[in-house]
Amino acid sequence: MPQTPPQLPGKPVSETRISLSRVMTQLDVNLLGNVHGGVMMKLVDDVAGLVATRHSGGPAVTAFLDEMAFLNPVHVGDLLHTHAQVNWTGHTSMEIGVRVEAERWDRAGAEPAHVASAYLVFVAIDADGKPRPVHPLLLETQEDERRNHEAGIRRTHRLARRAAILASREAP
C-alpha cells in the first residue's frame, strides 16, 4: 500500500513577509517620463519569488499573475518599496500579495503613496521541476484571515474562468 507523504508543519504569515526597496532611475522610465509598468512588475515578481521560496523552503516558480493594479505614477528619484507576504496556500501552490509604495524624492518625510498592488500564484518545485508540497499557512491576525479569504475568492474565480474557457473551446 502506498504511503502518504508526511504533512509539513505550518508556518505563520509573519515569517513570510519580505520588503525590498529600490531607487528609480532614468533607466526605469517610459516615454512619458514615468517608471515603466514592466519595471514595477519585475520588482513585484522578484519580491514575491523570495517570499514563495522562503515559505516553501526551496525553489518556487511564478505560475500566474492574478491581478496587478497600477494606482499612481512613479517618477525618477522616487524610492520604491515592495512589501509581500503569503496570503493563501494549497498543496503545492501559494498566493503572494504585494503592495508597492513610493516615497517621492522631492517630498522628504512625506507618507509613502500606495502606487500598485498585485497577486501572484507560485508553485513550489523539486529538483526535477515537479510540484512539491508547501507548508500550510498559519493565520495570526484578522488581517491575515481577510487576506486568506479574499485569496480564496480569487482562486475560485481563476478556476471558474479556466473551466469556462476550456468548455467554450469544446463547444461546436
N, C-alpha and C positions, 0 to 999 in steps of 0.2 A: 504494500500500500504506500503511495507517495506521501512524503512528509510535507506538511505545511511549513513554509519558512517562518522563523520566529518574528513576532511583531516588534518593530523598532520602538524604542521609548519615545515619548512625546517631548517636544521642545517648545518652550514658551515663546510667544511672539517677541518679547523684549530681546531675546537672543538673536533674532533675525534682522534687526534694524541696522542699516548702514546709511551713512551720509557721505557724499562726495561733493567737492566744490571745485570750481574752475573759473578763472577769469576769461571772459570772452574777448577775442582779439579780432583784428581786421581780417584775419584768415577765416573767421567763422560767419561772415555776413553774406547776405544775398544781394541782389541788385538794388534793393530798396534801402540797404544800409542796416537792416535788422538781422539779428542772428538767424541763420538758416534753420528751418524746422528739422532738417536732417541731422544737423549738428546736435540739436537737443535730443533727437531720437536716439542717436548713438550713445550719448551720455546716459539716457534713461535705460537703454539696453545694458550698458556696462554695469550700472549700479544694481539693476535687477538681477543680472547674472551673478554678481557677487553674493547677493542675498540668497539666491537659489542654491549656489554652491555651498554657502555657509550652512544653510538649513539642511540640505540633503547630505552633507558630509562628503561631497565629491562632485564630479562634473555634472553639469546640467545645461541643457540647450533651450534656446527660445523656440517654442512651438507655435505661439500665437500672440500677436499684438491685438488685444481685445478692443482697446479704445485708447485714443490719445487726443486730448483736447488742448489746443493752444489758446490761452486766455488773454495774454498780454504780450506785447513785443518785448524783446530783449535787445540791448544795444552793446556796441563795442565798449569795453571797460567794465561792464556790469559783472558782478560776482554771482555766478550761477550755482545754486545749491540743489542737489538732488537727494531726496530722503526716501528710502524704500524699506518695505517690510513684507513678510509673507502674510497674506490675507486669508488663504484657504489652502488646504492640502487634500489631495486624493490619494490613490495608492502609489502612483509614480509621478504625478504632476502636482504643480502648485501655482497659485496665482500670486503674483507680486504686484503690490500697489506702489506707485512712485508719485511723489509730489515734487514739483520743481518750483523753486523760488529764486527771485533775482534781487540782489542789492544793487541799487543804482550807484554807479561810480561817482555821480555828481551830487548825491544826497547822503553824505556820510551820517551814519547814526539812524537813518530812517528805517522804518519797519520793512522787511523784505516783501516784495509783491509776489503773490501766487501767479505764476505765468503758465503753468501746464500741469496736467495730471495724466497718468497713464496706468493701464492694467495689462500685464503680460502674463502669459502662461508658459511655464518652463517644465521640461521633463528631465528627471534625473536619469543619467545613463551610466552603464558599466563600461569596462574596458573594451568590450566588443560593440559599443554603440547601442546596446539594447536597453530598454527602460528597466529601471531598478526601483525598489520601494523607497519612499521618503518617510521621514519622521512625521507622525501625526502632530498637528498644531495644538498647543495648549493656550487657550484664550485666557487672558489675565484681567481685562478691563471691559467695561461696557462698550468702549470704542472698538476694541478688538472684536467683540461679538457683533457689533453693527457691520464692521468691515467684512467679517466672515459671512454674515447673512447676505450682504449685497454681492459678494463674490459668488455665492451660490446662485443668486438670481442671474448674474452674467453667464455662469456656466450653463444653466438651464436654457438660456436664450441661444448660446453658441451651439449647443447640441440640437435644439429645435431648428435653428437656421440650417445647420448641416443636413439634417434629415429632410427638411423641405426642399432643399436644393437637389439632393440625391433623388428624391421622389419625382421632382419635376423633370429630371433628365430621363427617367424611365417612362414618363408619360408619352403616349403616341403623338 
